[in-house]
Amino acid sequence: MLSEVKAHFGLMREFRRAGYFETGHHRQLVQEIKSAVQEGQLVALAGIVGCGKTTTLHRIQQALRDDGHILVSRALAVDKDRINLGTLMMALFYDLSTEKDFTVPTQPEKRERKLLALLQKCHKPVALFVDEAHDLPGKTLLDLKRLIELVRDGGGTLSIVLVGHPKLKNDLRRPAMEEIGSRATVFTLEGIQGQQRAYLDWLLDHCTAPHTPREDLLSNEALETLAERLVTPLQMELYLTLAFEEAYQIGQKPVTADIIETVLSKHIDDLEPRLIRHGYRAKVLAELLNIRSAEIRAFLHGQLPPARTQELRDELLGLGIPLQ
C-alpha cells in the first residue's frame, strides 16, 4: 500500500504484518499437534490457500521451542516436487549437528547410521517440519514413514509434520497411499471460518493508529460485505488494501460497500480459483485424470459438451476433490 494512502486513513502498518489472529480452533489445533509430535507421529496439517497455515506453523514451532522438550528442524528446500528423503535427512543433519565442520555422508547406509547416532545424542524427541508438502512426490512420503520407523527402532523419537493444501489430505487418503495415509494423523486448519467479521475488527485494531474511529475508515455495510464474501485472511488483506487505495484515488472516506463491490474480483468464486485454493491447478488435475491439460482448461472454463463435463465432474468428485 502506498505511504500516502496509509497516512490518509491513519494506517500504521501493512495488513499482512498485523500479527497472529488466534481463535479457539487455533489453540486446540496447536495443543493437538504438540501432543502428536511428542509421540513420534507422522502429522499432516491441511488448509486452503491463504487460511494462515504458515503463520500457524510458526506458532506451533515457537510453542515447541518455548517448551524446550522437543527439538525443531525445518526443511527449507523450496522445490518440493523434487525433494527426496536424502534432502529431508540433510535438513535434520544441519539443524541438529553441533560439530563445527560437519559434513553429511553421501553413502546411504553410512548416512542413516550417522543420523541415528545424532538423534540418540540429542536425548530429546525431534520434529521435522515440511511446508508446502502437497508437492512432495509420493515416494518421498512413503520414505518418510520408513524413516520414522527406523528412528523408533533405534530408540529415538522423530515426528514429521507435513503442512499443505487440502490436496495433501486427499493424497494421503488415496488407496495407493494407504501405507502412509493410514498411519498419518491429519488435522484441518479452518482459519477464520465463521469469524470473518471478528478478524476484520482485529485486523483494523492492529493496523490503525490508537483511538481511530472505525466509522472513519469503513462503513459497517462495507465490513459486512467483506465478511460475507471473503473466507481467508489473505483475501481480507488483499481486498482491504485495494479498497483503501480505490477510496483514496476517488477521494472517498470512509470506504463504502460500493467501493468494496468495485474492487472485489467478479471471478473470485469461479471453479478454477476455488480448485487452486485447494491445491489443484490444471496440470495437477490433468495428471490425476490422465488427460490433456487443454481439456482440463476447457472444463474449468465451461467449454466442454455437457456429457463430457459431467463425466469429468464425477471423476473429480470420486477423487474427493471439492467442486462446490
Backbone bond lengths (Angstrom), bond angles and torsions (degrees), N, CA, C in turn:
res aa  C-N    CA-C-N  psi(-1)  N-CA   C-N-CA  omega(-1)  CA-C   N-CA-C  phi
1 M - - - 1.458 - - 1.525 109.32 -
2 L 1.340 117.01 138.44 1.450 121.19 -179.58 1.521 110.79 -65.32
3 S 1.331 115.61 147.02 1.463 120.15 -176.22 1.523 111.85 -62.72
4 E 1.339 117.55 -35.36 1.469 118.66 -179.79 1.527 112.14 -69.17
5 V 1.332 116.19 -29.10 1.468 119.97 176.41 1.525 109.23 -68.52
6 K 1.333 116.58 -44.50 1.464 120.17 178.87 1.526 110.77 -62.22
7 A 1.316 116.86 -43.27 1.463 120.06 -179.59 1.524 111.09 -64.35
8 H 1.314 117.14 -39.65 1.473 121.71 -178.15 1.523 111.42 -62.34
9 F 1.338 116.50 -38.46 1.465 120.17 -177.08 1.530 112.85 -100.53
10 G 1.324 117.42 2.81 1.459 119.66 178.29 1.516 113.73 72.18
11 L 1.336 116.44 35.04 1.461 121.08 179.27 1.523 109.63 -91.69
12 M 1.322 116.43 129.05 1.464 120.79 -176.93 1.523 113.34 -90.03
13 R 1.324 117.42 -24.93 1.464 120.38 -176.57 1.518 110.06 -151.44
14 E 1.328 114.80 164.19 1.462 120.54 174.98 1.523 109.36 -66.31
15 F 1.318 116.17 147.24 1.467 119.61 -178.69 1.523 112.14 -61.30
16 R 1.324 116.34 -33.00 1.471 118.75 -177.62 1.527 112.29 -70.17
17 R 1.332 117.53 -9.49 1.459 121.48 179.73 1.530 111.89 -107.30
18 A 1.310 117.00 20.27 1.470 120.25 -175.64 1.526 112.52 -68.60
19 G 1.322 117.32 -31.55 1.460 119.65 -178.14 1.514 112.48 122.21
20 Y 1.300 116.25 -150.71 1.472 122.46 -173.14 1.515 110.16 -111.50
21 F 1.322 116.52 116.55 1.462 122.78 176.78 1.519 107.88 -92.36
22 E 1.319 116.18 114.53 1.464 120.50 -173.99 1.520 111.40 -109.31
23 T 1.306 115.75 130.36 1.457 122.16 174.77 1.528 109.14 -111.21
24 G 1.310 116.69 174.25 1.459 120.09 174.59 1.516 111.27 -60.27
25 H 1.321 116.22 -35.63 1.465 121.23 177.29 1.525 110.65 -62.02
26 H 1.339 116.63 -43.13 1.460 120.08 178.78 1.534 111.05 -62.02
27 R 1.318 116.60 -45.46 1.473 119.64 -178.57 1.516 111.19 -62.12
28 Q 1.327 116.30 -42.99 1.459 120.09 179.29 1.525 110.99 -64.64
29 L 1.334 115.67 -40.34 1.456 120.60 -179.18 1.523 111.50 -63.91
30 V 1.320 116.48 -45.05 1.465 120.37 178.94 1.519 110.09 -60.19
31 Q 1.327 117.41 -42.60 1.459 120.99 -179.21 1.529 111.52 -65.32
32 E 1.340 116.40 -42.80 1.464 120.34 -179.30 1.530 111.58 -65.04
33 I 1.316 116.51 -40.67 1.466 119.53 -179.52 1.527 110.47 -69.80
34 K 1.331 117.45 -39.21 1.463 120.08 175.61 1.527 110.57 -58.10
35 S 1.320 116.46 -42.47 1.459 120.80 -179.86 1.524 111.53 -65.06
36 A 1.342 116.51 -42.48 1.462 120.55 -179.69 1.528 110.90 -65.89
37 V 1.327 116.57 -38.04 1.460 120.93 -179.04 1.526 110.65 -66.23
38 Q 1.311 117.14 -36.74 1.464 120.49 179.67 1.527 112.10 -63.00
39 E 1.332 116.35 -24.33 1.467 121.04 -177.74 1.522 112.94 -93.30
40 G 1.334 117.52 0.90 1.460 119.89 178.85 1.504 113.42 73.44
41 Q 1.327 117.24 46.84 1.452 121.45 -177.21 1.523 112.21 -102.51
42 L 1.325 114.80 163.32 1.452 121.97 168.00 1.527 106.17 -89.77
43 V 1.321 116.87 119.51 1.464 122.57 -173.66 1.521 109.08 -119.91
44 A 1.318 116.56 139.61 1.459 121.82 174.78 1.521 109.08 -125.49
45 L 1.321 116.35 133.65 1.462 122.43 176.06 1.519 107.43 -119.23
46 A 1.321 116.99 117.53 1.469 121.78 -175.24 1.521 110.70 -117.71
47 G 1.321 115.80 142.41 1.457 121.22 177.16 1.513 110.09 -166.71
48 I 1.329 116.77 153.57 1.454 120.44 -176.22 1.527 111.01 -68.58
49 V 1.313 116.12 162.96 1.464 122.10 179.63 1.529 109.88 -55.40
50 G 1.327 115.77 129.21 1.452 120.61 174.14 1.507 115.79 85.86
51 C 1.345 118.30 4.19 1.470 120.13 -176.39 1.529 112.45 -82.31
52 G 1.336 117.57 -7.92 1.459 120.32 177.61 1.515 114.84 106.62
53 K 1.340 117.46 25.18 1.465 120.31 -177.27 1.525 111.99 -62.50
54 T 1.330 116.06 -48.61 1.462 119.17 -176.30 1.524 111.09 -65.16
55 T 1.336 117.25 -40.18 1.467 120.62 177.64 1.518 110.68 -62.90
56 T 1.329 116.52 -43.42 1.464 120.55 178.12 1.522 110.78 -65.91
57 L 1.321 116.16 -37.12 1.471 120.81 177.87 1.526 110.53 -60.05
58 H 1.325 116.73 -44.72 1.461 120.08 178.02 1.530 111.10 -62.66
59 R 1.332 115.91 -36.61 1.465 120.40 178.81 1.524 110.70 -64.04
60 I 1.315 116.78 -43.08 1.463 121.42 179.67 1.524 110.27 -64.09
61 Q 1.333 116.27 -45.54 1.460 120.20 -179.80 1.523 111.14 -61.86
62 Q 1.334 116.84 -41.72 1.456 119.89 179.90 1.522 111.05 -66.90
63 A 1.343 116.51 -37.87 1.469 120.04 178.38 1.519 110.54 -63.01
64 L 1.331 117.31 -38.40 1.468 120.85 178.14 1.523 111.03 -68.38
65 R 1.319 116.66 -40.42 1.465 120.08 178.65 1.524 110.61 -65.16
66 D 1.330 116.24 -40.85 1.462 120.05 -179.72 1.528 111.25 -64.10
67 D 1.342 116.12 -38.73 1.467 119.50 178.10 1.518 111.55 -65.62
68 G 1.326 116.17 -37.47 1.458 121.01 176.47 1.513 115.31 79.33
69 H 1.342 117.60 4.59 1.467 120.14 -177.70 1.528 112.61 -94.03
70 I 1.336 117.14 -14.67 1.458 121.45 -175.92 1.522 108.85 -131.74
71 L 1.324 116.94 135.20 1.458 121.77 177.10 1.526 109.69 -86.74
72 V 1.320 116.36 135.71 1.461 122.30 -175.98 1.525 110.14 -104.78
73 S 1.320 115.50 129.55 1.461 121.81 174.92 1.527 107.87 -125.39
74 R 1.329 116.96 147.25 1.465 120.69 -178.29 1.524 110.71 -129.55
75 A 1.325 115.98 136.16 1.461 121.09 173.43 1.524 107.88 -87.34
76 L 1.331 117.50 117.29 1.454 121.74 -173.28 1.525 113.72 -100.19
77 A 1.309 119.02 -11.77 1.469 120.77 -179.39 1.530 109.77 -58.80
78 V 1.323 116.48 133.58 1.468 120.15 -173.31 1.524 113.79 -92.84
79 D 1.325 118.33 -24.32 1.469 119.95 -179.16 1.523 109.40 -84.51
80 K 1.325 115.27 72.85 1.464 121.01 -171.82 1.527 113.35 -61.23
81 D 1.324 118.17 -29.39 1.465 119.57 -178.73 1.526 112.28 -70.60
82 R 1.351 117.36 -8.76 1.465 120.77 179.26 1.524 112.34 -113.41
83 I 1.309 116.49 1.86 1.466 119.97 -176.03 1.519 111.26 -75.59
84 N 1.315 115.68 133.29 1.459 120.82 173.94 1.529 109.19 -115.35
85 L 1.317 115.92 -179.72 1.458 120.21 -177.72 1.525 111.60 -60.91
86 G 1.335 116.81 -36.20 1.453 119.90 -179.51 1.523 112.26 -59.09
87 T 1.324 116.93 -39.34 1.463 120.79 179.43 1.525 110.82 -64.69
88 L 1.330 117.04 -41.95 1.462 120.99 -179.02 1.521 111.37 -70.64
89 M 1.331 116.46 -35.15 1.456 118.82 175.53 1.529 110.56 -66.71
90 M 1.332 115.94 -34.04 1.458 119.72 177.55 1.529 110.67 -62.15
91 A 1.362 116.50 -37.75 1.469 120.03 177.46 1.527 110.46 -60.40
92 L 1.319 117.11 -40.00 1.466 120.76 177.94 1.526 110.97 -63.95
93 F 1.325 116.60 -44.22 1.467 120.03 178.83 1.522 111.33 -59.39
94 Y 1.337 116.04 -47.23 1.464 120.19 -176.97 1.527 111.84 -63.64
95 D 1.330 117.37 -39.79 1.461 120.48 -175.05 1.523 113.31 -81.39
96 L 1.328 117.56 -26.18 1.459 120.00 -172.74 1.524 114.58 -103.54
97 S 1.311 116.56 -24.84 1.459 119.12 -176.27 1.526 111.05 -72.04
98 T 1.311 115.72 138.62 1.472 121.46 177.54 1.529 111.90 -108.27
99 E 1.336 116.16 -0.38 1.459 119.77 179.12 1.527 110.48 -71.31
100 K 1.309 116.39 140.44 1.465 121.39 -175.02 1.523 112.19 -67.28
101 D 1.297 118.32 -47.23 1.470 122.22 -176.55 1.526 110.88 -113.34
102 F 1.318 115.41 46.83 1.465 120.14 -175.67 1.527 110.66 -72.25
103 T 1.322 116.37 138.75 1.464 121.95 174.10 1.528 108.49 -123.77
104 V 1.317 116.13 139.08 1.459 121.52 -179.68 1.523 109.36 -78.63
105 P 1.337 118.80 124.42 1.464 120.66 178.14 1.522 110.81 -60.05
106 T 1.310 116.69 142.05 1.464 120.98 179.61 1.528 112.44 -95.77
107 Q 1.321 116.55 -22.60 1.460 119.73 179.55 1.532 108.85 -80.35
108 P 1.351 118.17 124.67 1.475 121.33 -171.77 1.518 115.32 -51.31
109 E 1.312 118.71 -52.88 1.470 120.41 -176.22 1.535 111.15 -60.64
110 K 1.306 116.13 -43.92 1.462 120.38 178.45 1.528 110.96 -65.51
111 R 1.327 116.73 -39.27 1.466 121.42 179.51 1.520 111.17 -61.44
112 E 1.345 117.27 -47.81 1.457 121.08 -178.58 1.531 111.41 -63.02
113 R 1.321 116.08 -42.40 1.467 119.29 -179.46 1.533 110.89 -65.97
114 K 1.315 115.58 -38.99 1.460 120.22 178.14 1.532 110.58 -65.26
115 L 1.330 117.02 -38.94 1.466 120.50 179.58 1.519 110.62 -66.68
116 L 1.321 117.78 -42.77 1.466 120.88 178.58 1.529 110.48 -60.56
117 A 1.308 116.39 -42.09 1.464 119.74 179.28 1.531 110.59 -64.88
118 L 1.325 116.26 -38.17 1.454 120.50 179.59 1.527 111.10 -66.23
119 L 1.327 117.20 -42.87 1.458 121.22 179.49 1.529 111.57 -65.43
120 Q 1.322 116.90 -38.96 1.465 120.14 177.56 1.521 111.00 -65.25
121 K 1.321 115.50 -34.00 1.449 121.18 -179.21 1.538 111.80 -69.14
122 C 1.329 116.21 -25.05 1.468 120.97 -178.33 1.531 112.10 -70.17
123 H 1.335 117.01 -30.75 1.464 123.01 179.87 1.536 112.49 61.09
124 K 1.311 117.51 20.34 1.465 121.96 177.53 1.527 109.35 -142.77
125 P 1.326 117.84 153.45 1.463 119.65 171.25 1.529 110.12 -62.06
126 V 1.314 115.89 150.94 1.472 122.09 -179.40 1.517 109.36 -123.21
127 A 1.324 115.81 138.63 1.464 121.16 176.80 1.525 108.76 -120.49
128 L 1.331 116.32 122.63 1.460 122.20 176.77 1.526 108.59 -101.61
129 F 1.324 116.85 121.83 1.462 122.52 -178.54 1.526 109.94 -101.50
130 V 1.333 115.67 131.82 1.464 121.63 179.54 1.522 108.25 -126.94
131 D 1.329 116.87 107.06 1.462 121.20 177.58 1.533 109.83 -83.57
132 E 1.330 116.15 162.15 1.474 122.38 -178.25 1.533 110.53 54.42
133 A 1.320 116.65 37.27 1.470 121.18 -173.72 1.526 112.70 -73.56
134 H 1.321 118.25 -9.40 1.473 120.06 177.67 1.533 110.99 -64.55
135 D 1.334 117.20 -17.69 1.469 120.43 179.55 1.527 113.25 -94.13
136 L 1.320 117.45 -1.83 1.472 118.80 179.96 1.529 110.80 -66.34
137 P 1.328 117.65 138.85 1.474 119.88 175.26 1.519 110.94 -62.19
138 G 1.328 115.56 150.83 1.465 120.38 -179.76 1.513 112.42 -58.27
139 K 1.329 117.43 -38.97 1.469 120.11 -179.89 1.525 111.15 -63.38
140 T 1.336 117.06 -37.46 1.457 120.03 179.13 1.527 110.69 -64.59
141 L 1.329 117.15 -39.07 1.464 120.59 177.57 1.528 110.78 -62.05
142 L 1.319 115.93 -44.01 1.465 119.33 178.99 1.531 111.13 -64.66
143 D 1.314 117.12 -38.70 1.457 120.66 179.75 1.524 111.55 -65.79
144 L 1.350 117.28 -32.71 1.462 120.60 178.09 1.522 110.98 -62.86
145 K 1.312 115.77 -40.70 1.469 119.96 178.05 1.524 110.18 -61.17
146 R 1.327 117.24 -40.29 1.455 120.79 179.43 1.527 111.62 -69.40
147 L 1.335 116.18 -33.02 1.461 119.96 177.44 1.524 110.76 -65.62
148 I 1.335 116.85 -42.66 1.463 120.64 177.77 1.528 110.25 -58.70
149 E 1.326 116.22 -43.52 1.461 120.50 -179.91 1.528 111.42 -66.71
150 L 1.329 116.48 -38.57 1.463 120.14 179.27 1.524 110.44 -62.15
151 V 1.320 116.33 -44.08 1.464 120.58 179.82 1.525 110.44 -65.41
152 R 1.326 116.67 -41.36 1.468 120.86 179.72 1.530 110.40 -62.36
153 D 1.353 116.43 -42.40 1.469 120.19 178.52 1.528 111.60 -64.29
154 G 1.336 115.50 -26.53 1.454 119.45 179.64 1.517 113.36 -87.77
155 G 1.335 117.01 5.73 1.460 120.81 176.85 1.516 114.90 90.73
156 G 1.331 117.94 6.12 1.456 120.74 179.14 1.524 111.75 -105.01
157 T 1.325 115.59 179.58 1.463 121.29 178.00 1.519 109.12 -131.90
158 L 1.318 116.64 116.05 1.454 122.79 178.41 1.523 109.25 -125.72
159 S 1.313 116.14 127.94 1.457 121.79 173.03 1.523 108.96 -113.20
160 I 1.317 115.53 145.75 1.458 121.47 175.15 1.530 107.13 -116.23
161 V 1.327 116.94 126.14 1.463 121.29 178.15 1.524 107.93 -112.63
162 L 1.328 115.69 110.40 1.457 122.14 179.69 1.526 109.02 -97.67
163 V 1.314 117.02 132.06 1.454 121.34 -178.93 1.524 108.68 -125.29
164 G 1.333 116.69 131.04 1.463 118.36 -178.82 1.514 113.03 -172.99
165 H 1.320 115.10 -171.99 1.452 122.43 179.80 1.534 110.14 -70.57
166 P 1.338 118.34 168.39 1.468 120.26 176.24 1.525 113.76 -55.53
167 K 1.321 117.89 -21.19 1.469 120.84 174.04 1.518 110.68 -54.54
168 L 1.332 117.51 -38.07 1.468 121.31 178.60 1.527 110.39 -59.77
169 K 1.312 116.37 -45.48 1.462 121.26 179.35 1.524 110.99 -62.25
170 N 1.336 117.08 -43.76 1.462 120.80 179.24 1.525 111.46 -66.26
171 D 1.335 116.72 -39.62 1.463 119.68 179.44 1.528 111.08 -61.41
172 L 1.333 116.41 -40.90 1.464 120.04 -179.36 1.525 112.29 -67.70
173 R 1.330 116.82 -21.16 1.458 120.83 -178.88 1.524 112.65 -91.87
174 R 1.334 117.30 -7.17 1.463 119.29 -179.45 1.519 109.88 -68.32
175 P 1.344 117.64 142.34 1.471 120.32 -179.80 1.519 113.22 -53.65
176 A 1.329 116.98 -34.86 1.467 119.89 -179.25 1.521 112.32 -67.42
177 M 1.343 117.19 -18.56 1.464 121.55 -179.46 1.523 111.52 -106.73
178 E 1.325 117.15 19.84 1.459 120.55 -176.03 1.523 112.59 -59.34
179 E 1.316 117.19 -33.29 1.472 120.70 -177.54 1.525 111.91 -58.42
180 I 1.322 116.07 -36.52 1.459 119.40 179.08 1.523 112.08 -102.27
181 G 1.328 116.60 -36.61 1.463 120.42 -177.39 1.513 113.37 -61.98
182 S 1.325 117.15 -37.53 1.455 120.44 -179.28 1.524 112.39 -70.03
183 R 1.323 116.50 -16.68 1.468 121.23 -179.45 1.526 112.35 -102.68
184 A 1.318 117.17 -3.39 1.459 120.94 -176.70 1.529 111.13 -91.63
185 T 1.317 115.92 139.73 1.460 121.85 171.80 1.522 107.35 -96.95
186 V 1.330 116.16 114.46 1.463 120.96 -171.83 1.525 110.59 -107.35
187 F 1.328 115.70 129.99 1.461 122.08 176.75 1.528 108.83 -118.02
188 T 1.325 115.68 149.02 1.462 121.12 177.55 1.517 109.17 -114.25
189 L 1.327 115.99 127.49 1.465 121.27 177.60 1.526 108.40 -89.49
190 E 1.317 116.18 116.14 1.457 120.88 -178.48 1.524 112.29 -83.50
191 G 1.312 117.71 -13.66 1.451 120.81 179.67 1.522 111.70 67.36
192 I 1.335 116.63 -126.76 1.467 121.07 -178.21 1.521 111.59 -104.95
193 Q 1.320 116.24 20.40 1.459 120.61 -179.30 1.527 110.72 -53.90
194 G 1.327 116.08 124.58 1.461 121.73 -179.36 1.519 113.83 84.11
195 Q 1.335 116.69 -6.41 1.465 120.04 -179.06 1.532 111.35 -130.04
196 Q 1.323 115.59 32.61 1.459 119.71 -178.05 1.526 112.03 -60.45
197 R 1.331 116.80 -43.79 1.462 118.46 -178.21 1.540 110.46 -68.04
198 A 1.321 116.85 -39.39 1.461 119.99 177.70 1.524 110.59 -62.22
199 Y 1.327 116.42 -38.00 1.465 120.10 178.39 1.522 110.79 -65.75
200 L 1.328 117.51 -42.28 1.460 120.53 179.17 1.535 110.98 -61.18
201 D 1.327 116.52 -44.91 1.467 120.38 178.46 1.525 110.84 -60.60
202 W 1.326 116.19 -44.50 1.470 121.24 178.65 1.528 110.82 -62.47
203 L 1.327 116.30 -43.19 1.456 121.54 -177.88 1.530 110.86 -61.60
204 L 1.311 116.46 -45.21 1.461 120.22 179.67 1.527 110.95 -67.42
205 D 1.327 116.91 -39.02 1.467 120.30 178.83 1.527 111.43 -60.29
206 H 1.338 116.59 -36.80 1.463 120.78 -175.40 1.527 113.32 -87.55
207 C 1.323 117.24 -8.66 1.467 119.20 -176.04 1.531 113.48 -117.48
208 T 1.324 118.77 -6.10 1.457 120.93 -179.12 1.524 110.55 -108.68
209 A 1.312 115.07 160.19 1.459 120.53 178.85 1.523 109.58 -64.22
210 P 1.332 118.04 149.64 1.471 121.23 179.62 1.533 111.63 -55.02
211 H 1.330 114.96 143.08 1.461 123.36 175.45 1.539 113.36 66.88
212 T 1.340 116.89 17.58 1.467 119.34 175.38 1.525 109.03 -77.10
213 P 1.336 119.11 118.83 1.469 120.84 -179.70 1.529 111.11 -62.28
214 R 1.317 116.42 129.94 1.465 121.22 -179.12 1.526 111.29 -58.24
215 E 1.340 116.05 -37.77 1.467 119.57 -176.65 1.523 112.41 -68.86
216 D 1.337 117.93 -14.30 1.466 120.58 175.49 1.524 111.68 -80.38
217 L 1.330 116.57 -14.16 1.461 121.09 -177.67 1.518 112.40 -100.76
218 L 1.313 116.17 -55.98 1.462 121.34 -179.58 1.519 109.33 -137.85
219 S 1.324 115.38 143.90 1.456 118.96 173.46 1.518 109.03 -71.48
220 N 1.325 116.30 158.26 1.463 120.22 178.19 1.522 110.77 -60.55
221 E 1.328 116.31 -36.30 1.471 120.41 179.20 1.528 110.82 -65.00
222 A 1.340 116.89 -36.07 1.462 119.97 177.87 1.526 110.77 -65.20
223 L 1.323 116.18 -42.90 1.464 120.43 178.70 1.525 111.21 -64.02
224 E 1.322 116.61 -41.51 1.459 120.15 179.84 1.527 111.07 -65.62
225 T 1.326 116.96 -36.86 1.466 120.06 177.98 1.518 111.20 -63.76
226 L 1.330 116.46 -44.50 1.463 120.55 177.52 1.526 111.18 -61.57
227 A 1.321 116.29 -45.60 1.467 120.78 -178.07 1.519 111.78 -64.31
228 E 1.322 116.31 -31.86 1.469 120.26 -178.28 1.516 112.42 -80.17
229 R 1.336 117.33 -34.97 1.460 120.91 -171.86 1.528 113.78 -92.89
230 L 1.334 117.83 -23.10 1.459 120.71 -172.87 1.530 111.35 -111.43
231 V 1.333 116.07 154.72 1.464 118.85 -173.27 1.523 114.59 -128.03
232 T 1.343 118.74 -12.32 1.461 119.79 -176.72 1.529 111.07 -127.78
233 P 1.338 117.37 155.91 1.466 120.32 174.37 1.523 112.60 -56.45
234 L 1.339 117.09 -38.90 1.458 120.66 -179.86 1.524 111.00 -59.65
235 Q 1.318 117.06 -44.71 1.460 120.67 177.82 1.521 111.28 -63.29
236 M 1.326 116.58 -44.09 1.465 120.98 -179.78 1.527 110.63 -58.54
237 E 1.314 116.20 -46.24 1.463 120.46 -177.41 1.523 110.90 -65.69
238 L 1.327 116.61 -41.38 1.461 120.75 -179.54 1.524 111.77 -63.85
239 Y 1.336 116.74 -52.82 1.456 119.39 -172.53 1.526 112.95 -77.23
240 L 1.320 118.00 -24.54 1.458 119.17 170.57 1.524 109.96 -64.75
241 T 1.331 116.08 -43.90 1.462 120.55 178.50 1.523 110.96 -60.63
242 L 1.323 116.71 -47.36 1.460 120.41 179.79 1.522 111.54 -62.76
243 A 1.338 116.90 -37.86 1.462 120.86 -179.28 1.523 111.31 -66.59
244 F 1.333 117.09 -43.92 1.461 119.75 178.48 1.530 111.12 -64.71
245 E 1.317 116.64 -39.62 1.467 119.64 179.02 1.530 111.19 -65.52
246 E 1.323 116.81 -41.12 1.468 120.85 178.21 1.522 110.66 -65.84
247 A 1.327 117.50 -43.55 1.462 120.93 179.41 1.522 111.17 -62.53
248 Y 1.310 116.82 -38.25 1.467 121.00 178.85 1.522 110.60 -64.96
249 Q 1.337 115.78 -41.73 1.467 119.86 -177.91 1.522 112.20 -64.30
250 I 1.329 117.95 -35.47 1.466 120.24 -177.37 1.526 112.13 -97.94
251 G 1.338 116.61 2.20 1.454 120.13 177.32 1.516 114.06 73.58
252 Q 1.321 117.09 31.91 1.468 121.53 -178.17 1.526 110.73 -105.65
253 K 1.325 115.73 129.07 1.462 120.79 175.51 1.527 107.41 -150.69
254 P 1.324 117.22 123.56 1.468 130.34 6.61 1.535 112.53 -80.27
255 V 1.323 115.29 174.17 1.456 121.67 174.43 1.531 108.51 -68.31
256 T 1.316 116.08 132.34 1.458 121.11 -177.87 1.532 110.92 -104.14
257 A 1.323 115.09 168.80 1.468 120.18 177.40 1.528 110.81 -63.21
258 D 1.342 117.82 -32.58 1.466 120.56 178.07 1.525 111.22 -63.08
259 I 1.332 116.45 -38.79 1.469 119.60 178.03 1.525 109.96 -66.49
260 I 1.321 116.97 -40.45 1.468 120.23 177.42 1.520 110.13 -59.05
261 E 1.315 117.43 -45.59 1.465 120.85 180.00 1.524 110.64 -63.59
262 T 1.330 116.88 -32.03 1.464 120.60 -179.91 1.521 111.83 -67.39
263 V 1.326 117.02 -41.14 1.472 119.77 -174.80 1.525 112.97 -87.23
264 L 1.329 117.70 -21.48 1.465 119.12 179.99 1.525 110.31 -64.90
265 S 1.315 116.46 132.92 1.457 120.81 178.52 1.524 110.22 -65.05
266 K 1.321 115.06 134.82 1.471 119.88 178.78 1.525 111.70 -71.46
267 H 1.331 115.98 -14.26 1.474 120.14 -176.14 1.529 112.00 -110.27
268 I 1.329 117.50 15.16 1.455 120.63 -174.28 1.524 112.82 -61.09
269 D 1.332 116.95 -29.81 1.461 120.12 -177.67 1.524 112.74 -108.29
270 D 1.342 117.03 15.92 1.460 119.91 175.72 1.526 110.02 -66.81
271 L 1.319 115.75 163.55 1.466 121.01 -175.47 1.532 112.16 -59.93
272 E 1.324 117.55 -46.19 1.467 119.41 -175.85 1.522 113.15 -61.05
273 P 1.364 120.27 -51.03 1.476 118.15 178.19 1.517 113.28 -63.71
274 R 1.325 117.64 -31.85 1.472 118.90 178.08 1.523 110.89 -66.16
275 L 1.330 116.93 -40.55 1.462 120.27 178.27 1.533 111.31 -67.99
276 I 1.323 116.69 -38.38 1.462 120.24 179.10 1.525 110.24 -62.22
277 R 1.342 117.76 -37.96 1.464 120.34 178.43 1.523 111.46 -61.72
278 H 1.319 116.74 -25.42 1.460 120.79 178.83 1.533 112.20 -92.96
279 G 1.345 116.63 1.17 1.464 120.31 176.78 1.504 114.78 97.02
280 Y 1.332 117.52 12.70 1.463 120.52 -175.92 1.520 111.51 -114.31
281 R 1.332 115.36 90.96 1.456 120.51 171.87 1.528 109.71 -83.32
282 A 1.325 115.89 169.65 1.466 120.55 -174.85 1.528 111.87 -56.38
283 K 1.335 117.21 -41.97 1.458 120.41 -178.58 1.525 111.23 -62.95
284 V 1.339 116.73 -41.94 1.468 120.91 179.98 1.525 110.12 -64.04
285 L 1.331 116.45 -44.41 1.465 120.79 179.95 1.525 110.85 -63.27
286 A 1.321 116.84 -41.06 1.463 120.28 179.76 1.526 111.11 -62.31
287 E 1.351 116.20 -40.29 1.456 119.69 179.13 1.525 111.32 -67.58
288 L 1.334 116.78 -38.58 1.463 120.22 179.53 1.519 111.84 -64.08
289 L 1.335 116.07 -39.75 1.466 120.63 -176.51 1.527 112.65 -93.43
290 N 1.344 115.68 -5.48 1.464 121.13 -179.40 1.530 111.28 58.23
291 I 1.320 115.58 47.29 1.463 121.23 176.67 1.523 108.49 -131.03
292 R 1.319 116.22 172.73 1.464 120.60 -178.43 1.533 110.86 -72.76
293 S 1.317 116.12 146.85 1.461 120.85 178.43 1.523 111.59 -60.95
294 A 1.346 116.26 -32.42 1.460 120.02 -179.83 1.523 111.23 -62.20
295 E 1.340 116.02 -36.91 1.460 118.79 -179.84 1.527 110.59 -70.82
296 I 1.319 117.00 -37.45 1.463 120.22 176.43 1.522 110.52 -63.29
297 R 1.329 116.61 -43.04 1.467 119.10 179.36 1.520 111.09 -63.13
298 A 1.328 116.01 -38.03 1.467 119.62 176.89 1.523 110.49 -64.69
299 F 1.318 116.95 -38.58 1.469 121.56 177.27 1.529 110.72 -63.18
300 L 1.318 116.06 -45.65 1.461 120.43 -178.20 1.523 112.11 -64.31
301 H 1.332 116.90 -28.98 1.456 121.15 -178.07 1.527 112.90 -99.20
302 G 1.341 116.06 10.50 1.463 119.78 176.18 1.504 114.54 67.99
303 Q 1.337 116.46 35.08 1.467 120.15 -175.16 1.525 113.52 -109.99
304 L 1.331 117.64 7.85 1.462 120.79 178.80 1.523 110.71 -96.66
305 P 1.334 117.43 157.09 1.469 119.97 174.24 1.531 110.07 -59.39
306 P 1.319 118.17 149.74 1.474 121.38 -176.46 1.523 113.81 -53.69
307 A 1.328 117.59 -41.32 1.464 120.00 -177.14 1.527 110.98 -64.56
308 R 1.344 116.48 -43.58 1.460 119.97 179.60 1.536 110.62 -69.35
309 T 1.320 116.89 -36.91 1.463 120.76 176.92 1.520 110.76 -59.62
310 Q 1.326 116.81 -45.04 1.461 120.74 -179.83 1.524 111.20 -66.36
311 E 1.331 115.54 -36.17 1.469 119.56 179.37 1.531 110.71 -63.39
312 L 1.325 116.21 -44.28 1.464 119.60 179.57 1.522 111.37 -69.28
313 R 1.333 117.04 -37.46 1.462 120.35 176.89 1.522 110.35 -59.72
314 D 1.316 116.82 -44.35 1.463 120.42 -179.08 1.526 111.05 -63.79
315 E 1.340 116.57 -39.54 1.457 119.86 179.86 1.526 110.97 -66.03
316 L 1.331 117.01 -42.63 1.455 120.92 -179.59 1.529 111.47 -66.54
317 L 1.314 116.01 -42.13 1.471 119.14 177.99 1.526 110.42 -63.50
318 G 1.335 116.14 -36.21 1.455 119.89 178.13 1.511 113.05 -65.44
319 L 1.336 116.14 -23.20 1.468 121.39 177.38 1.526 112.08 -88.97
320 G 1.328 115.30 1.27 1.469 119.30 178.96 1.514 114.11 82.76
321 I 1.326 116.70 17.69 1.465 121.45 -178.46 1.516 109.16 -89.79
322 P 1.330 119.73 122.99 1.464 122.22 -176.18 1.524 111.74 -72.48
323 L 1.321 116.76 131.47 1.456 121.61 178.66 1.522 112.23 -117.45
324 Q 1.324 116.81 -1.24 1.469 120.24 -179.17 1.524 110.25 -105.33
